[in-house]
Amino acid sequence: MKKSIGIIGGMGPLATVDLFRKIVEHTDADCDNGHIRIYIDNNTSIPDRTSAILSGGTDPVPFLEDSVRKLERCGADCLLMPCNTAHYFLPRLQSLTELPFLSMLEATAKACAERLPGQKAGVLATKGTLASGVYETALNAEKVPFLLPEKEDRDRLMTVIYDGVKRGRPLEEIRAPMEHVLEDMEAAGADYFILGCTELPIAAAGLCLPQRFLDPTAELAKAAVRFCGYGVKG
């Protein structure tokens, strides 16, 4: 029996749209009826995850749990969060429901190990994700070599994510800080880049950057397609 997907969205809205689109694009279907049933709660009231991790901001878990309950009632068979930083709270959330969460971080680490063995990943993410160590844990589990951005480049990434994509600014306005980060990390030994914030695939695609990227949103989409019993395209 084919399964359905529940997406805890709103972190942010464009990242939610991006995941939905990539699930559709990666589903091997030749008509409308061949696609997966998807429930989306675009819950934009969820407090900022980086603020909660770094500076004692409002705990997002009660707001995330509200989305879980709504998606349970809809009939979802699995849950996805198109937000890398929110995965820091995944153990707490998983304890609140019997529905399985599919981890964006685990799917990404497995893709790195399978497709780019021995090559060094540069992890691009929010300060909250980087401080939490969630990507280090996932990549170490798959024995994937990686490096993290230095402090100044973490600041630049926050500019790209928060002042650029989340605010809806023209992407050309964030080209310079994004390129600066990539050049610094290439010089430090990065062979390719993990776009470890769901706003970053939007930025990288819109800026037509030449570097090699691995997109966690796409890896989560493909993992969800497989879980639901559908064929993966691409």
N, CA, C and O of each residue as an XYZ file, in Angstrom:
936
protein
N       0.839     -1.199      0.000
C       0.000      0.000      0.000
C       0.879      1.256      0.000
O       1.810      1.373      0.798
N       0.578      2.176     -0.889
C       1.353      3.395     -0.979
C       1.082      4.282      0.243
O      -0.015      4.269      0.801
N       2.101      5.052      0.646
C       2.008      5.873      1.843
C       1.964      7.357      1.485
O       2.222      7.748      0.346
N       1.631      8.168      2.485
C       1.519      9.608      2.283
C       2.550     10.336      3.135
O       3.149      9.759      4.043
N       2.747     11.619      2.821
C       3.770     12.450      3.452
C       3.112     13.614      4.183
O       2.151     14.208      3.693
N       3.644     13.932      5.364
C       3.272     15.153      6.066
C       4.486     16.053      6.181
O       5.530     15.623      6.670
N       4.365     17.287      5.741
C       5.472     18.242      5.779
C       5.195     19.316      6.824
O       4.180     20.010      6.764
N       6.113     19.443      7.787
C       6.059     20.544      8.739
C       6.747     21.726      8.073
O       7.975     21.816      8.065
N       5.965     22.615      7.523
C       6.502     23.701      6.719
C       6.557     25.022      7.455
O       6.306     25.102      8.658
N       6.892     26.055      6.704
C       6.966     27.396      7.246
C       8.339     27.816      7.716
O       8.511     28.925      8.224
N       9.348     26.922      7.549
C      10.712     27.191      8.082
C      11.738     27.233      6.949
O      12.630     26.385      6.971
N      11.705     28.113      5.981
C      10.691     29.115      5.737
C       9.769     28.642      4.628
O       9.897     27.522      4.132
N       8.840     29.507      4.243
C       7.858     29.149      3.224
C       8.467     28.750      1.877
O       8.016     27.789      1.254
N       9.493     29.486      1.425
C      10.107     29.123      0.140
C      10.788     27.759      0.212
O      10.763     27.001     -0.758
N      11.394     27.443      1.354
C      12.012     26.133      1.523
C      10.955     25.034      1.493
O      11.213     23.937      0.999
N       9.768     25.325      2.018
C       8.660     24.369      1.991
C       8.214     24.110      0.555
O       8.000     22.964      0.157
N       8.078     25.173     -0.206
C       7.719     25.045     -1.626
C       8.783     24.237     -2.365
O       8.464     23.393     -3.203
N      10.043     24.502     -2.048
C      11.147     23.816     -2.716
C      11.093     22.308     -2.462
O      11.302     21.518     -3.383
N      10.814     21.905     -1.220
C      10.712     20.476     -0.926
C       9.534     19.850     -1.664
O       9.671     18.784     -2.264
N       8.394     20.499     -1.623
C       7.218     19.960     -2.313
C       7.515     19.773     -3.804
O       7.199     18.736     -4.387
N       8.122     20.787     -4.402
C       8.449     20.706     -5.829
C       9.409     19.552     -6.112
O       9.249     18.830     -7.097
N      10.409     19.384     -5.241
C      11.400     18.333     -5.483
C      10.826     16.942     -5.261
O      11.254     15.995     -5.921
N       9.875     16.793     -4.357
C       9.200     15.498     -4.221
C       8.475     15.167     -5.521
O       8.567     14.046     -6.022
N       7.759     16.137     -6.060
C       7.038     15.917     -7.323
C       8.015     15.601     -8.446
O       7.796     14.669     -9.219
N       9.087     16.371     -8.536
C      10.051     16.182     -9.624
C      10.756     14.832     -9.545
O      11.102     14.258    -10.577
N      10.973     14.319     -8.339
C      11.706     13.057     -8.195
C      10.797     11.830     -8.132
O      11.284     10.713     -7.954
N       9.499     12.020     -8.274
C       8.578     10.889     -8.302
C       8.417     10.408     -9.733
O       8.086     11.188    -10.626
N       8.651      9.121     -9.945
C       8.526      8.528    -11.283
C       7.042      8.289    -11.568
O       6.497      7.229    -11.261
N       6.415      9.283    -12.153
C       4.979      9.219    -12.426
C       4.702      9.772    -13.813
O       5.379     10.695    -14.266
N       3.699      9.207    -14.491
C       3.372      9.677    -15.838
C       2.004     10.347    -15.909
O       1.523     10.668    -16.996
N       1.369     10.561    -14.736
C       0.097     11.276    -14.702
C      -0.139     11.775    -13.278
O       0.593     11.399    -12.363
N      -1.148     12.612    -13.085
C      -1.441     13.148    -11.754
C      -1.621     12.033    -10.728
O      -1.136     12.128     -9.600
N      -2.320     10.982    -11.133
C      -2.651      9.910    -10.196
C      -1.444      9.077     -9.781
O      -1.540      8.254     -8.871
N      -0.313      9.285    -10.444
C       0.888      8.542    -10.088
C       1.734      9.217     -9.025
O       2.798      8.710     -8.670
N       1.280     10.355     -8.510
C       2.053     11.096     -7.513
C       1.595     10.793     -6.093
O       0.558     10.167     -5.873
N       2.386     11.250     -5.144
C       2.187     10.954     -3.724
C       1.202     11.953     -3.112
O       1.195     13.135     -3.454
N       0.378     11.446     -2.202
C      -0.482     12.347     -1.434
C       0.374     13.042     -0.370
O       1.071     12.388      0.406
N       0.307     14.377     -0.346
C       1.153     15.164      0.544
C       0.293     16.161      1.317
O      -0.522     16.886      0.746
N       0.498     16.174      2.626
C      -0.155     17.160      3.489
C       0.913     18.148      3.947
O       2.001     17.748      4.363
N       0.601     19.430      3.871
C       1.559     20.463      4.261
C       0.927     21.388      5.294
O      -0.152     21.936      5.068
N       1.599     21.558      6.421
C       1.207     22.591      7.376
C       2.267     23.688      7.307
O       3.345     23.554      7.885
N       1.959     24.761      6.604
C       2.915     25.855      6.441
C       2.848     26.743      7.690
O       2.280     27.835      7.673
N       3.448     26.236      8.769
C       3.321     26.827     10.097
C       4.380     27.913     10.306
O       5.446     27.648     10.860
N       4.082     29.120      9.864
C       5.057     30.209      9.945
C       5.173     30.798     11.347
O       5.957     31.721     11.564
N       4.407     30.279     12.296
C       4.510     30.755     13.688
C       5.623     30.059     14.461
O       5.884     30.420     15.608
N       6.285     29.070     13.864
C       7.358     28.352     14.557
C       8.510     29.318     14.835
O       9.023     29.940     13.904
N       8.928     29.458     16.101
C      10.011     30.404     16.421
C      11.329     30.022     15.754
O      11.548     28.870     15.378
N      12.193     31.015     15.620
C      13.473     30.809     14.955
C      14.309     29.757     15.682
O      14.532     29.856     16.889
N      14.757     28.773     14.955
C      15.477     27.644     15.552
C      16.891     28.036     15.971
O      17.364     27.601     17.021
N      17.573     28.853     15.166
C      18.920     29.285     15.520
C      18.910     30.101     16.811
O      19.778     29.921     17.666
N      17.946     30.981     16.954
C      17.831     31.777     18.180
C      17.617     30.886     19.390
O      18.188     31.137     20.452
N      16.807     29.853     19.244
C      16.559     28.942     20.356
C      17.820     28.191     20.766
O      18.041     27.956     21.954
N      18.646     27.814     19.800
C      19.856     27.043     20.087
C      20.947     27.921     20.673
O      21.625     27.524     21.621
N      21.121     29.117     20.113
C      22.277     29.938     20.467
C      22.040     30.916     21.613
O      22.964     31.225     22.366
N      20.808     31.406     21.750
C      20.618     32.511     22.691
C      19.381     32.387     23.569
O      18.873     33.392     24.067
N      18.895     31.177     23.763
C      17.769     30.984     24.663
C      16.460     31.537     24.148
O      15.590     31.910     24.935
N      16.306     31.594     22.831
C      15.046     32.055     22.248
C      13.914     31.082     22.528
O      14.125     30.020     23.115
N      12.731     31.445     22.113
C      11.538     30.635     22.364
C      11.713     29.218     21.846
O      12.155     29.004     20.717
N      11.362     28.259     22.683
C      11.462     26.849     22.321
C      10.489     26.548     21.181
O       9.285     26.748     21.342
N      10.979     26.073     20.030
C      10.069     25.796     18.920
C       9.306     24.481     19.035
O       8.366     24.251     18.274
N       9.691     23.613     19.973
C       9.105     22.267     20.003
C       7.591     22.284     20.199
O       6.908     21.542     19.493
N       7.016     23.079     21.107
C       5.549     23.083     21.211
C       4.854     23.483     19.908
O       3.775     22.975     19.600
N       5.461     24.385     19.148
C       4.887     24.809     17.875
C       5.043     23.699     16.831
O       4.137     23.455     16.035
N       6.192     23.037     16.841
C       6.404     21.897     15.944
C       5.445     20.767     16.282
O       4.909     20.115     15.386
N       5.228     20.532     17.569
C       4.295     19.479     17.981
C       2.880     19.770     17.474
O       2.151     18.855     17.092
N       2.499     21.048     17.475
C       1.181     21.413     16.950
C       1.040     20.971     15.490
O      -0.005     20.461     15.088
N       2.096     21.170     14.706
C       2.071     20.711     13.316
C       2.008     19.194     13.244
O       1.283     18.638     12.419
N       2.766     18.523     14.105
C       2.728     17.053     14.139
C       1.303     16.570     14.347
O       0.837     15.689     13.625
N       0.607     17.133     15.322
C      -0.759     16.691     15.628
C      -1.698     16.938     14.446
O      -2.540     16.095     14.137
N      -1.558     18.065     13.800
C      -2.416     18.354     12.643
C      -2.151     17.366     11.510
O      -3.085     16.897     10.859
N      -0.890     17.056     11.280
C      -0.557     16.125     10.197
C      -0.941     14.697     10.547
O      -1.297     13.919      9.662
N      -0.875     14.342     11.821
C      -1.385     13.037     12.253
C      -2.866     12.917     11.903
O      -3.301     11.903     11.356
N      -3.635     13.955     12.221
C      -5.076     13.922     11.969
C      -5.388     13.867     10.476
O      -6.398     13.292     10.072
N      -4.523     14.461      9.661
C      -4.717     14.395      8.213
C      -4.559     12.965      7.686
O      -5.187     12.583      6.698
N      -3.706     12.179      8.364
C      -3.463     10.809      7.923
C      -2.092     10.569      7.325
O      -1.891      9.588      6.609
N      -1.141     11.457      7.612
C       0.218     11.271      7.090
C       0.837      9.996      7.639
O       0.572      9.603      8.775
N       1.668      9.353      6.817
C       2.376      8.129      7.223
C       3.822      8.389      7.629
O       4.444      7.535      8.260
N       4.367      9.550      7.279
C       5.707      9.935      7.698
C       5.765     11.453      7.762
O       4.905     12.141      7.213
N       6.786     11.968      8.435
C       6.910     13.407      8.629
C       8.261     13.901      8.118
O       9.287     13.241      8.287
N       8.238     15.074      7.491
C       9.447     15.703      6.975
C       9.516     17.131      7.492
O       8.488     17.786      7.663
N      10.726     17.611      7.739
C      10.946     19.011      8.100
C      11.943     19.625      7.129
O      13.126     19.289      7.184
N      11.506     20.513      6.243
C      12.456     21.191      5.355
C      13.156     22.331      6.081
O      13.023     23.500      5.717
N      13.905     21.963      7.118
C      14.717     22.899      7.890
C      15.826     22.103      8.554
O      15.561     21.283      9.434
N      17.060     22.334      8.143
C      18.186     21.592      8.720
C      18.329     21.874     10.212
O      18.533     20.951     11.001
N      18.223     23.144     10.601
C      18.434     23.511     11.994
C      17.408     22.860     12.899
O      17.730     22.495     14.030
N      16.177     22.704     12.427
C      15.120     22.087     13.230
C      15.425     20.638     13.589
O      14.840     20.094     14.525
N      16.337     20.012     12.851
C      16.681     18.620     13.164
C      17.389     18.491     14.513
O      17.470     17.392     15.060
N      17.893     19.577     15.045
C      18.436     19.555     16.403
C      17.373     19.119     17.407
O      17.687     18.500     18.424
N      16.123     19.441     17.119
C      15.011     19.130     18.016
C      14.327     17.812     17.666
O      13.349     17.433     18.309
N      14.835     17.112     16.649
C      14.182     15.900     16.168
C      14.031     14.813     17.235
O      12.967     14.199     17.304
N      15.046     14.541     18.073
C      14.840     13.503     19.103
C      13.659     13.799     20.020
O      12.913     12.888     20.377
N      13.481     15.052     20.403
C      12.339     15.413     21.246
C      11.026     15.226     20.496
O      10.048     14.731     21.056
N      11.010     15.620     19.239
C       9.785     15.489     18.457
C       9.422     14.036     18.211
O       8.256     13.654     18.313
N      10.432     13.217     17.882
C      10.152     11.816     17.593
C       9.550     11.107     18.799
O       8.754     10.180     18.649
N       9.935     11.548     20.003
C       9.374     10.927     21.212
C       7.904     11.266     21.411
O       7.243     10.649     22.247
N       7.374     12.232     20.663
C       5.996     12.684     20.829
C       5.026     12.033     19.851
O       3.817     12.247     19.946
N       5.536     11.242     18.914
C       4.664     10.651     17.902
C       5.181      9.286     17.468
O       6.378      9.005     17.535
N       4.261      8.453     17.028
C       4.650      7.152     16.477
C       4.953      7.238     14.990
O       5.517      6.304     14.420
N       4.589      8.342     14.357
C       4.923      8.507     12.945
C       6.430      8.687     12.785
O       7.039      9.436     13.549
N       7.040      8.024     11.819
C       8.482      8.181     11.637
C       8.833      9.507     10.971
O       8.198      9.917      9.999
N       9.855     10.169     11.509
C      10.468     11.308     10.832
C      11.562     10.788      9.908
O      12.326      9.902     10.291
N      11.643     11.322      8.710
C      12.761     11.024      7.816
C      13.780     12.149      7.977
O      13.435     13.323      7.845
N      15.020     11.797      8.259
C      16.050     12.787      8.564
C      16.743     13.288      7.306
O      17.323     12.514      6.545
N      16.669     14.580      7.108
C      17.388     15.235      6.016
C      18.898     15.056      6.156
O      19.609     14.887      5.165
N      19.380     15.096      7.403
C      20.818     14.992      7.644
C      21.330     13.590      7.325
O      22.375     13.441      6.691
N      20.606     12.570      7.758
C      21.026     11.195      7.478
C      20.987     10.911      5.982
O      21.892     10.268      5.451
N      19.950     11.384      5.299
C      19.855     11.169      3.851
C      21.020     11.842      3.125
O      21.555     11.302      2.158
N      21.400     13.015      3.596
C      22.508     13.744      2.981
C      23.843     13.038      3.212
O      24.638     12.877      2.286
N      24.077     12.626      4.436
C      25.334     11.943      4.750
C      25.478     10.659      3.945
O      26.568     10.357      3.458
N      24.402      9.904      3.798
C      24.451      8.665      3.002
C      24.741      8.977      1.533
O      25.488      8.249      0.879
N      24.158     10.047      1.019
C      24.408     10.427     -0.377
C      25.864     10.827     -0.577
O      26.465     10.487     -1.596
N      26.437     11.547      0.389
C      27.854     11.918      0.300
C      28.737     10.672      0.246
O      29.642     10.571     -0.583
N      28.456      9.729      1.142
C      29.274      8.519      1.223
C      29.167      7.679     -0.042
O      30.153      7.085     -0.480
N      27.982      7.625     -0.626
C      27.752      6.769     -1.792
C      28.251      7.405     -3.087
O      28.816      6.716     -3.936
N      28.050      8.700     -3.242
C      28.319      9.352     -4.525
C      29.645     10.092     -4.583
O      30.185     10.316     -5.667
N      30.179     10.477     -3.416
C      31.417     11.264     -3.395
C      32.396     10.702     -2.360
O      32.897     11.439     -1.511
N      32.662      9.406     -2.433
C      33.505      8.798     -1.397
C      34.906      9.392     -1.371
O      35.545      9.564     -2.408
N      35.373      9.703     -0.155
C      36.723     10.214      0.018
C      36.896     11.685     -0.270
O      37.946     12.249      0.039
N      35.905     12.320     -0.847
C      36.009     13.744     -1.133
C      35.534     14.552      0.073
O      34.682     14.101      0.839
N      36.091     15.740      0.230
C      35.826     16.551      1.426
C      34.675     17.516      1.183
O      34.690     18.307      0.240
N      33.676     17.430      2.058
C      32.505     18.295      1.970
C      32.721     19.575      2.761
O      33.243     19.541      3.875
N      32.324     20.693      2.193
C      32.236     21.939      2.936
C      30.799     22.114      3.385
O      29.892     22.155      2.553
N      30.578     22.217      4.678
C      29.218     22.296      5.213
C      28.795     23.761      5.313
O      29.396     24.537      6.055
N      27.770     24.130      4.571
C      27.212     25.480      4.610
C      25.901     25.421      5.380
O      25.013     24.646      5.024
N      25.764     26.227      6.430
C      24.584     26.132      7.278
C      24.459     27.370      8.151
O      25.340     28.230      8.155
N      23.356     27.454      8.892
C      23.180     28.531      9.857
C      24.132     28.348     11.029
O      24.686     27.268     11.234
N      24.312     29.413     11.790
C      25.122     29.316     12.995
C      24.527     28.312     13.974
O      25.261     27.624     14.684
N      23.200     28.224     14.015
C      22.559     27.277     14.919
C      22.870     25.841     14.548
O      23.208     25.032     15.412
N      22.756     25.521     13.269
C      23.072     24.165     12.807
C      24.531     23.831     13.075
O      24.849     22.746     13.561
N      25.418     24.774     12.756
C      26.848     24.519     12.934
C      27.198     24.362     14.410
O      28.002     23.501     14.767
N      26.600     25.186     15.269
C      26.891     25.098     16.705
C      26.332     23.823     17.325
O      26.891     23.306     18.292
N      25.240     23.317     16.776
C      24.595     22.136     17.362
C      25.373     20.848     17.118
O      25.242     19.889     17.878
N      26.186     20.824     16.054
C      26.956     19.618     15.739
C      26.177     18.523     15.050
O      26.677     17.405     14.921
N      24.950     18.811     14.598
C      24.128     17.736     14.021
C      24.706     17.211     12.711
O      24.607     16.017     12.426
N      25.311     18.095     11.909
C      25.903     17.599     10.661
C      27.181     16.812     10.923
O      27.446     15.812     10.257
N      27.967     17.259     11.887
C      29.172     16.499     12.237
C      28.808     15.070     12.632
O      29.465     14.117     12.216
N      27.761     14.930     13.435
C      27.327     13.603     13.880
C      26.913     12.743     12.696
O      27.326     11.588     12.589
N      26.101     13.300     11.809
C      25.614     12.537     10.661
C      26.745     12.165      9.713
O      26.805     11.032      9.235
N      27.644     13.109      9.435
C      28.742     12.832      8.502
C      29.767     11.875      9.094
O      30.291     11.014      8.386
N      30.057     12.015     10.379
C      30.987     11.087     11.023
C      30.446      9.660     11.007
O      31.208      8.703     10.868
N      29.130      9.524     11.150
C      28.519      8.193     11.141
C      28.732      7.488      9.806
O      28.807      6.260      9.752
N      28.828      8.266      8.730
C      29.043      7.697      7.395
C      30.495      7.817      6.944
O      30.828      7.502      5.801
N      31.373      8.284      7.871
C      32.806      8.435      7.580
C      33.060      9.358      6.391
O      33.906      9.081      5.540
N      32.318     10.451      6.348
C      32.467     11.451      5.295
C      33.395     12.561      5.785
O      33.087     13.198      6.793
N      34.520     12.818      5.113
C      35.390     13.935      5.516
C      34.716     15.268      5.216
O      34.027     15.415      4.207
N      34.921     16.231      6.101
C      34.246     17.515      5.928
C      35.036     18.622      6.612
O      35.926     18.365      7.423
N      34.693     19.855      6.268
C      35.213     21.017      6.989
C      34.087     22.013      7.167
O      33.115     22.025      6.411
N      34.238     22.857      8.193
C      33.217     23.842      8.541
C      33.730     25.248      8.243
O      34.941     25.470      8.238
N      32.835     26.198      7.995
C      33.275     27.567      7.722
C      33.838     28.250      8.966
O      33.437     27.952     10.091
N      34.766     29.164      8.743
C      35.302     29.977      9.832
C      34.270     31.038     10.253
O      33.247     31.221      9.592
N      34.556     31.722     11.348
C      33.580     32.642     11.943
C      33.080     33.693     10.953
O      31.875     33.925     10.860
N      33.987     34.329     10.217
C      33.573     35.381      9.303
C      32.655     34.831      8.214
O      31.709     35.497      7.793
N      32.942     33.618      7.766
C      32.094     33.022      6.736
C      30.764     32.548      7.310
O      29.771     32.495      6.585
N      30.722     32.209      8.565
C      29.427     31.897      9.195
C      28.553     33.145      9.214
O      27.344     33.068      8.992
N      29.173     34.301      9.482
C      28.436     35.565      9.447
C      27.913     35.827      8.031
O      26.772     36.255      7.858
N      28.741     35.570      7.031
C      28.314     35.796      5.646
C      27.153     34.873      5.269
O      26.228     35.288      4.571
N      27.202     33.641      5.725
C      26.113     32.714      5.432
C      24.806     33.175      6.064
O      23.742     33.032      5.462
N      24.877     33.725      7.265
C      23.668     34.240      7.901
C      23.097     35.409      7.105
O      21.880     35.580      7.034
N      23.974     36.212      6.508
C      23.516     37.292      5.641
C      22.789     36.738      4.430
O      21.712     37.215      4.073
N      23.376     35.731      3.797
C      22.745     35.107      2.633
C      21.373     34.546      2.996
O      20.401     34.750      2.269
N      21.300     33.838      4.121
C      20.069     33.136      4.500
C      18.998     34.090      5.012
O      17.870     34.090      4.518
N      19.358     34.906      6.008
C      18.362     35.728      6.693
C      18.108     37.066      5.998
O      16.957     37.479      5.853
N      19.166     37.742      5.571
C      18.989     39.043      4.928
C      18.685     38.912      3.444
O      18.216     39.858      2.812
N      18.956     37.726      2.888
C      18.721     37.515      1.473
C      17.465     36.728      1.183
O      16.422     37.310      0.888
N      17.551     35.391      1.262
C      16.445     34.530      0.821
C      15.209     34.719      1.691
O      14.110     34.895      1.165
N      15.367     34.688      3.010
C      14.192     34.791      3.882
C      13.475     36.134      3.728
O      12.258     36.207      3.896
N      14.211     37.182      3.415
C      13.593     38.498      3.231
C      13.083     38.723      1.820
O      12.442     39.737      1.541
N      13.363     37.784      0.934
C      12.882     37.923     -0.429
C      13.622     38.953     -1.247
O      13.077     39.474     -2.220
N      14.869     39.263     -0.873
C      15.652     40.234     -1.627
C      16.128     39.637     -2.949
O      16.231     38.416     -3.064
N      16.420     40.466     -3.945
C      16.998     39.945     -5.197
C      18.284     39.175     -4.894
O      19.129     39.645     -4.132
N      18.428     38.008     -5.485
C      19.559     37.150     -5.147
C      20.900     37.777     -5.508
O      21.908     37.482     -4.867
N      20.930     38.631     -6.515
C      22.198     39.260     -6.880
C      22.785     40.067     -5.719
O      23.996     40.280     -5.663
N      21.938     40.511     -4.800
C      22.418     41.282     -3.661
C      23.212     40.439     -2.670
O      23.944     40.975     -1.838
N      23.064     39.102     -2.761
C      23.800     38.221     -1.842
C      24.864     37.399     -2.573
O      25.443     36.476     -2.000
N      25.115     37.734     -3.826
C      26.124     36.983     -4.575
C      27.505     37.118     -3.923
O      28.203     36.121     -3.738
N      27.894     38.335     -3.578
C      29.250     38.577     -3.069
C      29.537     37.776     -1.791
O      30.563     37.097     -1.746
N      28.687     37.815     -0.743
C      29.000     37.022      0.444
C      28.976     35.519      0.177
O      29.767     34.775      0.758
N      28.083     35.070     -0.691
C      28.030     33.638     -0.997
C      29.308     33.197     -1.703
O      29.896     32.180     -1.338
N      29.736     33.942     -2.694
C      30.951     33.586     -3.422
C      32.177     33.652     -2.514
O      33.094     32.842     -2.652
N      32.199     34.604     -1.594
C      33.320     34.742     -0.657
C      33.452     33.480      0.194
O      34.556     32.968      0.380
N      32.339     32.983      0.705
C      32.359     31.763      1.518
C      32.883     30.589      0.706
O      33.738     29.840      1.178
N      32.382     30.423     -0.500
C      32.778     29.284     -1.330
C      34.268     29.342     -1.659
O      34.955     28.322     -1.616
N      34.762     30.519     -1.985
C      36.184     30.652     -2.327
C      37.068     30.360     -1.112
O      38.099     29.699     -1.236
N      36.663     30.852      0.059
C      37.434     30.586      1.271
C      37.505     29.089      1.563
O      38.564     28.561      1.901
N      36.374     28.421      1.429
C      36.332     27.000      1.797
C      36.990     26.122      0.743
O      37.545     25.072      1.069
N      36.933     26.541     -0.518
C      37.689     25.820     -1.553
C      39.186     25.930     -1.272
O      39.926     24.958     -1.425
N      39.621     27.111     -0.863
C      41.035     27.299     -0.541
C      41.449     26.451      0.655
O      42.608     26.051      0.760
N      40.508     26.175      1.561
C      40.790     25.354      2.747
C      40.709     23.863      2.459
O      41.055     23.049      3.315
N      40.245     23.485      1.235
C      40.253     22.077      0.865
C      38.919     21.448      0.560
O      38.854     20.235      0.362
N      37.845     22.221      0.511
C      36.535     21.647      0.193
C      36.464     21.253     -1.284
O      36.804     22.041     -2.166
N      36.016     20.020     -1.537
C      35.840     19.539     -2.912
C      34.434     19.814     -3.440
O      34.235     19.979     -4.644
N      33.479     19.862     -2.543
C      32.083     20.143     -2.906
C      31.396     20.690     -1.662
O      31.993     20.722     -0.586
N      30.142     21.121     -1.802
C      29.470     21.809     -0.711
C      28.104     21.197     -0.408
O      27.313     20.915     -1.308
N      27.853     21.002      0.882
C      26.520     20.602      1.353
C      25.734     21.876      1.636
O      26.157     22.705      2.441
N      24.601     22.030      0.980
C      23.759     23.204      1.171
C      22.865     22.972      2.387
O      21.667     22.716      2.268
N      23.498     23.071      3.573
C      22.883     22.625      4.816
C      21.950     23.605      5.479
O      21.810     23.585      6.702
N      21.308     24.459      4.714
C      20.169     25.265      5.157
C      19.215     25.274      3.969
O      19.652     25.442      2.830
N      17.926     25.095      4.215
C      17.006     24.911      3.091
C      16.804     26.170      2.261
O      16.177     26.104      1.204
N      17.316     27.317      2.704
C      17.337     28.503      1.851
C      18.506     28.479      0.868
O      18.449     29.138     -0.171
N      19.555     27.734      1.179
C      20.760     27.777      0.342
C      20.599     27.119     -1.030
O      21.181     27.625     -1.989
N      19.844     26.019     -1.186
C      19.621     25.527     -2.550
C      18.927     26.555     -3.436
O      19.175     26.625     -4.640
N      18.053     27.352     -2.822
C      17.371     28.404     -3.585
C      18.385     29.446     -4.049
O      18.353     29.895     -5.194
N      19.290     29.826     -3.137
C      20.317     30.805     -3.481
C      21.274     30.255     -4.535
O      21.565     30.937     -5.518
N      21.765     29.033     -4.344
C      22.745     28.457     -5.264
C      22.176     28.303     -6.669
O      22.855     28.586     -7.655
N      20.914     27.847     -6.756
C      20.291     27.682     -8.072
C      20.048     29.033     -8.730
O      20.293     29.200     -9.925
N      19.568     29.992     -7.954
C      19.257     31.298     -8.517
C      20.483     32.060     -8.970
O      20.407     32.852     -9.910
N      21.615     31.835     -8.316
C      22.857     32.524     -8.669
C      23.666     31.780     -9.727
O      24.673     32.299    -10.209
N      23.236     30.560    -10.096
C      23.935     29.754    -11.112
C      25.418     29.610    -10.786
O      26.276     29.847    -11.636
N      25.707     29.223     -9.558
C      27.092     29.104     -9.116
C      27.751     27.863     -9.719
O      27.075     26.856     -9.929
N      29.060     27.915    -10.003
C      29.716     26.822    -10.721
C      30.195     25.676     -9.840
O      30.539     24.616    -10.363
N      30.229     25.849     -8.539
C      30.761     24.804     -7.658
C      29.847     23.574     -7.654
O      28.702     23.623     -8.103
N      30.393     22.476     -7.133
C      29.593     21.259     -6.972
C      28.853     21.320     -5.641
O      29.441     21.622     -4.603
N      27.568     21.032     -5.686
C      26.746     21.095     -4.490
C      25.992     19.789     -4.283
O      25.645     19.090     -5.235
N      25.750     19.483     -3.023
C      24.838     18.402     -2.679
C      23.673     19.036     -1.922
O      23.870     19.743     -0.934
N      22.475     18.777     -2.394
C      21.269     19.457     -1.919
C      20.502     18.569     -0.936
O      19.873     17.602     -1.365
N      20.533     18.864      0.365
C      19.795     18.056      1.332
C      18.286     18.021      1.088
O      17.631     17.024      1.392
N      17.736     19.102      0.541
C      16.301     19.097      0.247
C      15.977     18.025     -0.784
O      14.991     17.302     -0.642
N      16.795     17.922     -1.813
C      16.580     16.901     -2.836
C      16.785     15.503     -2.272
O      16.051     14.579     -2.622
N      17.783     15.340     -1.396
C      18.018     14.011     -0.806
C      16.865     13.607      0.102
O      16.487     12.436      0.130
N      16.300     14.551      0.843
C      15.135     14.250      1.665
C      13.941     13.898      0.791
O      13.192     12.971      1.099
N      13.765     14.631     -0.293
C      12.662     14.343     -1.215
C      12.761     12.919     -1.755
O      11.766     12.195     -1.777
N      13.947     12.516     -2.187
C      14.120     11.169     -2.733
C      13.901     10.097     -1.660
O      13.313      9.051     -1.935
N      14.375     10.361     -0.441
C      14.157      9.406      0.650
C      12.669      9.246      0.933
O      12.201      8.141      1.209
N      11.927     10.347      0.866
C      10.490     10.293      1.112
C       9.766      9.523      0.008
O       8.848      8.750      0.283
N      10.180      9.736     -1.232
C       9.569      9.007     -2.354
C       9.750      7.509     -2.164
O       8.810      6.734     -2.339
N      10.971      7.104     -1.802
C      11.230      5.678     -1.582
C      10.410      5.138     -0.420
O       9.816      4.064     -0.522
N      10.375      5.874      0.682
C       9.629      5.422      1.851
C       8.164      5.173      1.522
O       7.554      4.235      2.035
N       7.602      6.023      0.660
C       6.191      5.920      0.331
C       5.886      4.840     -0.705
O       4.728      4.616     -1.057
N       6.937      4.173     -1.191
C       6.720      3.055     -2.102
C       6.631      3.434     -3.570
O       6.080      2.684     -4.375
N       7.163      4.578     -3.918
C       7.143      5.050     -5.301
C       8.543      4.981     -5.904
O       9.535      4.933     -5.177
N       8.621      4.977     -7.223
C       9.905      4.984     -7.898
C      10.521      6.372     -7.888
O       9.810      7.375     -7.943
N      11.851      6.428     -7.818
C      12.559      7.703     -7.819
C      13.061      8.012     -9.220
O      13.669      7.170     -9.881
N      12.799      9.224     -9.654
C      13.250      9.681    -10.972
C      14.404     10.662    -10.784
O      14.304     11.606    -10.001
N      15.484     10.436    -11.498
C      16.602     11.369    -11.438
C      17.534     11.117    -10.282
O      18.520     11.835    -10.117
